[in-house]
Amino acid sequence: MAHKLVIVESPAKARTIGGYLGQGYVVESSIGHIRDLPQSAADTPAKIKDKPWGRLAVDVDNGFAPFYVVPRDKKSHISKLKTLLKDADELYLATDEDREGEAIAWHLLDELKPKNIPVKRMVFHEITKAAIQAAADNPRELDMDLVEAQETRRILDRLYGYEVSPVLWKKISSGLSAGRVQSVATRLVVDREQERMDFKVASYWDIDGTFDAGSSSDQRMFPARLWTVDGSRVASGSNFGPDGLLKTPGTGTEVVHLDRTRAEALVAALAETTYGVRSVESRPYRRSPYAPFRTTTLQQEASRKLGMSASVTMSVAQRLYENGFITYMRTDSTSLSETAVTAARRQVQELYGGEYLPDAPRVYASKVKNAQEAHEAIRPAGDSFRTPAQTGLTGDQFRLYELIWMRTVASQMKDAVGQSVTIRLGGAAASGEDVVFSASGRVITFHGFLKAYVEGTDSADQSSDDAETRLPNVSEGDAVTAASLRAQGHETKPPARYTEATLIKELEDREIGRPSTYASIIGTILNRGYVYKKGTALVPAWIAFSVVRLLKEHFPRQIDYDFTAQMERALDEIAGGRSTRQNELGEFYFGSDRHPGLKALVDGLGDIDARDLATYLIGGEESGVQLRVGKYGPYLEGPGDDGTPLAVRANVPDDLPPDELTLDKAKELLANPAGEEVRLGRHPETGLEVVAKNGRFGPYVTELLPEDAPKSAKARTGSLFKSMSLDTVTLDDAVKLLTLPRVVGAGEDGEEITAQNGRYGPYLKKGTDSRSLTTEDQLLTITLDEALRIYAQPKQRGRAAAAAPLKELGKDPVSGNPIVIKNGRFGEYVTDGEYNATLRRDDSVEAMTLERAAELLAEKRAKGPAKKTAKRGAKKAPAKKTTKKATAKKATKKA
């Protein structure tokens, strides 16, 4: 029966949209991208492997033509889509309206090759019945400029990654990767850590006072801080540079830098001083609402207020969008449609009253360059907004929806207004100095939008927008007294490490990357081990320092902040039809008269000193201490007791941030280095010397074999228990450890039972039957009777009882079985007992919902049972090279 075939990206969207379109439509998902450049040598067809460009799968000498393949796990799904297309009389490509969605639509068109039926591009920014029906009634043609821009981005990333990553493998370590944006993001984190390492702590003092305005004032006591001494400003934190040192003053900007001695002396000299109000400055305070969310501001605020990572935020937002609760969540626009403004203003009137509603709707123009104003900001979906309580949502989806809803409603409310007041108090010290104290306050007389929403802050030192400080009502010339004065010491602080929120803000401010890519960029640098988290702070690993050093020295332009932003603008030029793929890729890869291209840089690398790249001096050359980034992690080398250079080695703890590896800390680690022996004495039975060492896998004890021992002889070793340390281990402890594995006795069947310490803790072993022990001490004390009682118990699955599910989600709508999240050999997965589906890169246990889990299982069922591997020698159909885009243009004109 003829039907209209609508193709979207995900099964969840397909189900929702199918319900809105009704009869006559068949809605199916592409399950994401249906083809891409080959991801491995196994995916690369034989017909291009021997081409000069076969490894890249991009013909760099022929207009940078890409060679696409359909992944093996998508071929059956493509067949399904082609079958549905045979009975269709129209094809609607309804993928997302951004560049990525446009490219997916084109790939579908190019792969399905519909004949003799109209092809229409259907776009929408929210999944509501009205929006979907309007999109079906008003299709457009495929935008080939957007496709070209996305294709250029994909090829750029391929060229960068495939040409630069092998350099990292050869010169630093295997398994590393370089990326056009990920490497620059890593550089930002490394550069910030280097600033912290170079930072010099300085101290400065000021005086805090509590003053009494007298009984005639409505608020007698108020705080103030020393402002000037003899007309010169007292140095505060803002007078010190990012290096921690006092800035060089300019004309008229001299400051007085108080130390402890002078500050305390001044407090003593002010003991009998009476102060007069020298000035009272009052000015209106006004704060306008925050613009509605776009992708980056949503990620930043969800991090601040909800503690969500960027990837969790986008995963939760994706579910909200697909289920019709919010508009499209990948946008750089802050504009709202007329219907959205009307809905927001209606809720302001209903929830807060007319006094909070401005006379005219607020309009927000995006400050982001090249923002696509046709898109909307992220807001609740529909012509009328559901309050959070009306949605029926729970957990992370409820919290994120509430955040979006509050921000959208607040954006259409009146300004917050009030008064800001600054009071200056002056007096003369007994020592002759003229001092001025300053007090600042703020009173909000009408909270306006702050009644609905207050933005979070990135630092505990920042005050929130609704914070108030009340000061007494005093006038110039009034006398006040000091109730207390205290000299207060401070130290300059190094620049704060980036968090996910602040790194996203920095990337956006520098115009690096796109909002839709930030979550995956941060995920990549975390997963690659370039960066790790300490609390919410992003800390670079030492391997990241080596990677960034190599790129700065040999690929300076490719890791330059401005150049990366310039490439983003070049993509915008292509999207706007003002440039072409060949122009931008040609200059990037082959270079120009002004700059060498990537190919010339890779081909002309010459010799790179790998050791130099991996070596960092700690405390300067005179210290004789250096850090090396090795195959198994960072380690220190320092001079021996006799002065021999680099004679002592010590491992660096994985969780020690680079800026905390001071010379003193390095010497402390070198004092107990890996490989250094602590002699404990001679074994009472063998007579061999027993020593304790600190090894790669922790401290251990071992016997020293004589020089004439046969080569086949192996020294007995034993790892220290967790309760032991190199400083406290004794010869008696070592003798006991060297008995492990210990024979406990024989079971009833005569098979030997041994007590052993393994990677996952202490256990008993009888043949192939292993049983866990509770503590390491049991290895030395457990008796045969106790061991037999353990073996008399039913064997648990694996080493222990089956692990409890990580999360229970509810019943699967198809099978009716309960869905749970488990941890498996290849990571977390969802299962209903019949099918297992691994969580995707953007999924997380915290953000996983029943809907998303059911979607993953539905995709797994759609693929059917795993097919048997084809016999060797069976002929494979060659992957198709992309057809020219002129075909796509013709096809869309049929609409």
ZIFENDA-V101218 format. One record per backbone hydrogen bond with DSSP energy under -0.5 kcal/mol. CO is the residue of the C=O (numbers start at 1). NH is the residue of the N-H. E is the energy in kcal/mol with one decimal. If there is no record, write none. Layout:
[[CO,NH,E] [CO,NH,E]]
This chain:
[[3,5,-0.6] [3,89,-2.4] [3,90,-0.9] [4,6,-0.6] [4,26,-2.9] [5,92,-3.4] [6,8,-0.5] [6,28,-2.9] [7,94,-2.4] [8,30,-2.7] [9,31,-1.3] [9,32,-1.6] [10,14,-2.2] [11,15,-2.4] [12,16,-2.1] [13,17,-3.0] [14,18,-2.4] [15,19,-1.5] [16,20,-1.0] [17,21,-2.2] [18,22,-2.0] [22,25,-1.2] [24,4,-2.7] [25,27,-0.5] [26,6,-3.0] [26,28,-0.6] [28,8,-2.2] [36,69,-2.8] [40,43,-0.5] [40,44,-0.9] [41,44,-0.5] [43,45,-0.5] [45,48,-1.5] [45,49,-0.8] [46,50,-0.7] [48,51,-1.6] [51,54,-1.7] [53,57,-1.9] [53,58,-1.0] [57,67,-2.4] [58,60,-1.6] [59,62,-1.6] [59,64,-1.2] [59,65,-1.1] [62,65,-0.8] [65,59,-3.0] [66,68,-0.6] [66,882,-0.5] [67,38,-0.6] [69,36,-2.2] [69,71,-0.6] [71,74,-2.0] [71,75,-0.8] [72,75,-0.7] [74,78,-2.3] [75,79,-1.9] [76,80,-1.7] [77,81,-2.3] [78,82,-2.4] [79,83,-2.0] [80,84,-2.1] [81,85,-2.0] [82,86,-1.2] [83,87,-0.7] [84,87,-0.6] [85,88,-1.4] [87,3,-1.1] [89,118,-0.7] [90,5,-2.7] [91,93,-0.6] [91,120,-3.1] [92,7,-2.6] [92,94,-0.9] [93,122,-2.0] [98,102,-2.4] [99,103,-2.4] [100,104,-2.1] [101,105,-2.3] [102,106,-2.1] [103,107,-2.5] [104,108,-2.4] [105,109,-2.4] [106,110,-2.9] [107,111,-1.8] [108,112,-3.1] [109,113,-1.9] [118,91,-2.3] [119,895,-0.5] [120,93,-3.1] [120,122,-0.7] [121,123,-0.5] [121,140,-2.8] [125,328,-2.9] [126,128,-1.0] [128,132,-2.7] [129,133,-2.4] [130,134,-2.3] [131,135,-2.1] [132,136,-2.1] [133,137,-1.6] [134,138,-1.1] [140,121,-2.5] [142,144,-1.1] [143,147,-1.7] [144,148,-2.5] [145,149,-2.1] [146,150,-2.4] [147,151,-2.8] [148,152,-2.3] [149,153,-2.1] [150,154,-2.3] [151,155,-2.3] [152,156,-2.9] [153,157,-2.4] [154,158,-1.9] [155,159,-2.9] [156,160,-2.6] [157,161,-2.5] [158,162,-2.9] [159,163,-1.6] [160,164,-2.4] [161,165,-1.7] [164,167,-0.9] [164,168,-1.4] [165,169,-2.1] [166,170,-2.1] [167,171,-2.2] [168,172,-2.4] [168,173,-1.8] [173,176,-1.0] [179,183,-1.9] [181,185,-2.5] [182,186,-2.3] [183,187,-2.1] [184,188,-2.0] [185,189,-1.7] [186,190,-2.6] [187,191,-3.5] [188,192,-2.0] [189,193,-1.9] [190,194,-2.5] [191,195,-1.9] [192,196,-1.7] [193,197,-2.2] [194,198,-2.3] [195,199,-0.8] [199,201,-0.6] [202,492,-3.0] [204,490,-2.5] [206,488,-3.2] [207,226,-2.5] [208,486,-2.4] [209,224,-2.2] [210,483,-2.4] [210,484,-1.6] [211,213,-0.6] [211,222,-1.9] [212,481,-1.8] [214,217,-1.4] [220,213,-2.4] [222,211,-2.9] [224,209,-3.0] [225,438,-3.0] [227,234,-2.4] [228,436,-2.0] [229,232,-1.8] [232,229,-2.4] [233,256,-3.1] [236,239,-2.0] [237,240,-1.6] [239,247,-2.8] [241,244,-2.2] [243,200,-2.7] [245,241,-3.0] [250,253,-2.3] [254,233,-0.9] [255,257,-0.6] [256,235,-2.5] [256,258,-0.9] [258,205,-1.6] [259,263,-2.4] [260,264,-2.6] [261,265,-2.1] [262,266,-2.2] [263,267,-1.9] [264,268,-2.0] [265,269,-2.0] [266,270,-1.1] [267,270,-0.6] [268,271,-1.2] [269,430,-2.9] [270,273,-1.1] [275,480,-2.8] [276,278,-0.7] [276,426,-2.6] [277,477,-3.2] [279,424,-2.3] [280,282,-0.6] [281,422,-2.3] [283,420,-3.0] [285,418,-2.1] [287,416,-2.6] [293,378,-3.1] [294,298,-2.4] [295,299,-2.1] [296,300,-2.5] [297,301,-2.4] [298,302,-2.5] [299,303,-1.6] [300,304,-2.2] [301,305,-3.0] [302,306,-1.4] [302,307,-0.6] [302,308,-1.9] [303,307,-0.8] [309,313,-2.7] [310,314,-2.3] [311,315,-2.1] [312,316,-2.7] [313,317,-2.7] [314,318,-2.2] [315,319,-1.6] [316,320,-2.2] [317,321,-2.6] [318,322,-2.7] [319,323,-1.7] [320,325,-3.1] [320,326,-0.9] [321,324,-1.8] [325,381,-2.4] [326,127,-0.5] [329,331,-0.7] [331,295,-2.6] [335,377,-2.7] [337,341,-2.5] [338,342,-2.2] [339,343,-2.3] [340,344,-2.6] [341,345,-2.7] [342,346,-2.1] [343,347,-1.8] [344,348,-2.0] [345,349,-2.2] [346,350,-2.2] [347,351,-2.9] [348,352,-2.5] [348,353,-1.3] [349,353,-0.6] [353,356,-1.7] [354,357,-1.5] [356,358,-0.6] [356,414,-1.8] [363,365,-0.6] [368,371,-1.5] [371,373,-1.3] [372,375,-2.1] [377,379,-0.6] [378,293,-0.6] [379,327,-2.3] [387,390,-1.2] [387,391,-0.7] [388,391,-1.1] [388,392,-0.6] [394,397,-0.9] [394,398,-1.2] [395,399,-2.2] [396,400,-2.6] [397,401,-2.4] [398,402,-2.6] [399,403,-1.8] [400,404,-2.3] [401,405,-3.0] [402,406,-2.7] [403,407,-2.2] [404,408,-2.2] [405,409,-2.5] [406,410,-2.7] [407,411,-1.4] [409,412,-1.6] [410,413,-1.7] [412,358,-0.5] [414,449,-2.1] [416,287,-2.6] [417,445,-1.2] [417,446,-2.2] [418,285,-2.8] [419,443,-2.6] [420,283,-2.6] [421,441,-2.8] [422,281,-2.7] [423,439,-2.5] [424,278,-2.6] [424,279,-1.3] [425,437,-3.2] [426,276,-2.4] [427,435,-2.7] [429,432,-2.0] [433,429,-3.1] [433,435,-0.6] [434,230,-3.7] [435,427,-2.1] [436,227,-3.8] [436,228,-1.6] [437,425,-2.9] [438,225,-2.4] [439,423,-2.9] [441,421,-2.4] [442,469,-1.9] [443,419,-2.6] [443,445,-0.7] [446,417,-2.5] [447,450,-2.3] [448,451,-1.9] [449,452,-1.9] [449,453,-2.2] [459,462,-1.2] [464,467,-1.7] [469,442,-1.7] [472,474,-1.3] [475,478,-2.1] [478,277,-2.9] [480,275,-2.1] [481,212,-3.0] [481,483,-0.7] [484,210,-2.3] [486,208,-2.5] [488,206,-2.2] [490,204,-2.0] [498,538,-3.3] [499,503,-2.6] [500,504,-2.2] [501,505,-2.0] [502,506,-2.3] [503,507,-2.6] [504,508,-2.3] [505,509,-2.8] [506,510,-2.0] [507,512,-3.0] [508,511,-1.3] [511,513,-0.5] [514,517,-2.4] [514,518,-0.8] [515,518,-0.8] [517,521,-2.3] [518,522,-2.5] [519,523,-2.2] [520,524,-2.3] [521,525,-2.2] [522,526,-1.7] [523,527,-2.7] [524,528,-2.5] [525,530,-1.1] [525,531,-1.9] [526,529,-1.1] [530,541,-2.8] [532,539,-3.4] [534,536,-0.5] [534,537,-1.6] [536,500,-0.5] [537,534,-2.3] [537,539,-0.6] [539,532,-2.8] [540,658,-0.5] [541,544,-1.1] [541,545,-0.9] [542,546,-1.6] [543,547,-2.1] [544,548,-2.7] [545,549,-2.4] [546,550,-2.4] [547,551,-2.3] [548,552,-2.7] [549,553,-2.1] [550,554,-2.4] [551,555,-2.4] [555,559,-1.2] [557,560,-1.1] [560,564,-2.1] [561,565,-2.0] [562,566,-2.5] [563,567,-2.2] [564,568,-1.3] [565,569,-1.9] [566,570,-2.0] [567,571,-1.8] [568,572,-1.6] [569,573,-1.9] [570,574,-1.8] [571,575,-2.6] [572,576,-1.7] [573,578,-2.8] [573,579,-0.8] [574,577,-1.8] [580,584,-1.9] [581,585,-2.7] [582,586,-2.0] [583,587,-1.8] [584,588,-2.0] [585,589,-2.9] [586,590,-2.4] [586,591,-0.8] [587,591,-0.8] [588,598,-2.2] [589,599,-2.2] [589,600,-0.5] [590,597,-0.7] [595,592,-3.2] [597,601,-1.7] [598,602,-2.4] [599,603,-2.8] [600,604,-1.9] [602,605,-1.1] [608,610,-1.3] [609,613,-2.0] [610,614,-1.3] [612,615,-1.3] [614,629,-2.1] [616,627,-3.5] [617,619,-0.6] [620,623,-1.3] [620,624,-0.5] [621,624,-1.0] [625,618,-2.5] [626,637,-2.5] [627,616,-2.6] [628,630,-0.9] [628,635,-2.5] [630,633,-1.3] [633,630,-1.8] [634,652,-1.8] [635,628,-3.2] [636,650,-2.0] [637,626,-2.4] [638,647,-0.8] [638,648,-2.8] [640,643,-1.9] [644,640,-2.3] [644,647,-1.1] [648,638,-2.5] [650,636,-3.7] [651,653,-0.5] [653,656,-1.6] [655,657,-0.8] [657,660,-1.7] [658,661,-1.5] [660,662,-1.8] [662,666,-2.6] [663,667,-2.5] [664,668,-1.9] [665,669,-2.1] [666,670,-2.5] [667,671,-1.3] [669,672,-1.2] [670,673,-0.9] [673,676,-1.3] [677,679,-0.6] [678,692,-2.2] [681,690,-3.3] [683,687,-1.9] [688,683,-2.9] [689,704,-2.7] [690,680,-2.7] [690,681,-1.0] [691,702,-2.4] [692,678,-2.6] [693,695,-0.6] [693,700,-2.4] [694,675,-1.1] [695,698,-1.7] [698,695,-1.8] [699,720,-1.9] [700,693,-3.1] [701,718,-2.1] [702,691,-2.6] [703,705,-0.7] [706,709,-1.8] [710,713,-1.7] [716,703,-1.5] [718,701,-2.5] [721,724,-1.9] [725,728,-0.8] [725,729,-2.0] [730,734,-2.3] [731,735,-2.7] [732,736,-1.9] [733,737,-2.4] [734,738,-2.2] [736,739,-1.2] [737,740,-1.5] [742,744,-0.6] [742,755,-2.9] [745,753,-3.4] [747,750,-2.1] [751,747,-3.0] [752,767,-0.5] [753,744,-2.5] [753,745,-1.3] [754,756,-0.5] [754,765,-2.4] [755,741,-0.6] [755,742,-2.0] [756,758,-0.5] [756,763,-2.6] [758,761,-1.6] [761,758,-1.7] [762,773,-2.3] [763,756,-2.9] [764,771,-2.1] [765,754,-2.3] [766,769,-2.3] [768,770,-0.7] [769,766,-2.5] [771,764,-3.3] [775,778,-0.6] [776,779,-1.6] [777,780,-1.4] [777,781,-1.0] [778,782,-2.6] [783,787,-2.2] [784,788,-2.8] [785,789,-2.1] [786,790,-1.7] [787,791,-2.2] [788,792,-1.3] [789,793,-0.6] [790,793,-1.0] [797,800,-1.1] [799,772,-0.6] [807,821,-2.7] [810,819,-3.6] [812,816,-1.9] [817,812,-3.3] [819,809,-2.6] [819,810,-0.9] [820,831,-2.1] [821,806,-2.8] [821,807,-1.0] [822,824,-0.6] [822,829,-2.5] [824,827,-1.7] [827,824,-2.1] [828,839,-2.1] [829,822,-2.9] [830,837,-2.6] [831,820,-2.0] [835,832,-1.4] [837,830,-2.8] [840,843,-1.3] [844,848,-1.2] [849,853,-2.6] [850,854,-2.6] [851,855,-1.9] [852,856,-2.2] [853,857,-2.3] [854,858,-2.2] [855,859,-2.2] [856,860,-1.8] [857,861,-2.5] [858,862,-2.3] [859,863,-1.2] [860,864,-0.6] [861,864,-1.3] [871,874,-2.2] [884,887,-1.6] [884,888,-0.6] [885,889,-2.0] [886,890,-2.2] [887,891,-2.4] [888,892,-2.2] [889,893,-1.2] [890,894,-0.6] [891,119,-0.7] [891,894,-1.3] [892,895,-1.3]]
